[in-house]
Amino acid sequence: MTERAGSRLERVLAAGHFAVTVEVGPPRGPNAAAVRRKAELLSGVADAYNVTDNQTAVVRMSSIAGARLLLEAGLEPVMQMTVRDRNRIALQSDLLGASALGIKNCLCLSGDHQQASASGKLNGHPGAKHVYDVDSIQLLAILKGLGEQVQESGDPIAEPARFFIGAAWSPLAPPEAFRVLRLAKKVAAGADFIQTQAVYDVPRFAAQVAKAREMGLCDQIAILAGIIVPRSARMLQYLNEKVPGVEVPEELIRRLRAAVNPASEGKMIAQELIEAVRVIPGIRGVHLQAIENEEVLPEIISAAELLPRPVLNIGA
């Protein structure tokens, strides 16, 4: 198969390895040292590192800047890009700039609604106007076009901007029956890999992956199962009630509520989830998130026997 962008993540998956990606949240300010500290903490534990794009609609350092800082620290970034805040001109301009900076992976997202920013401890910008000039599936097609030296308008560009193209998938979001069809649309639009919504209900997740496999989608795309490391029963309850597509079995909530050390129990749950999704046919990796708690990730990844990460001959 011809390489799309030649990124490390692309080559790890092409070589048949079980991939590991982790999320790195940029700071709510211009503190480059904060990104470098996270890079030092997480160096070597993953194949690529997602840099979020103003997640929960809270203003943070841009994903492009965060991705470049990770590159300078020797880590391969996955730049997240939402369609919430930019029209198609700005999206393409940022993508060309990211390519010029050496960024090779991009995850296309709709973006959290701006009302989400006011649901936590911060005021956020609930009155901000969203854009949604294109949707996340159209953004996938835009990235594919830029790799073929053509803008969304049809105008040519002098050189290709090649990315290993990612998309999100929420297999348990209602209406559940249409989720695999939406995945098929993303594959058709140009997605190379998928990072899923957080998985806690493994049997239901496995059933949706089986449907994707029956449609032949797992032969066309690499699916990485999303796992958010829980810290408390309250956190799991919030995810279950407030985050679309996250379904948390009641026994997990009860287990954390009864735990003497919820943080330690949460790490154990994350490890068990990794082991459970790893054996699902069609799952090619995991995407781990420990929100504002990244220091637990090396321990979890090691306990799941996912270290060391594969060494590749990038010059081949």
Summary of the structure (lengths in Angstrom):
residues: 316
radius of gyration: 18.6
end to end distance: 14.4
largest distance: 61.0
contacts: 1043
relative contact order: 0.14
helix: 43%
strand: 16%
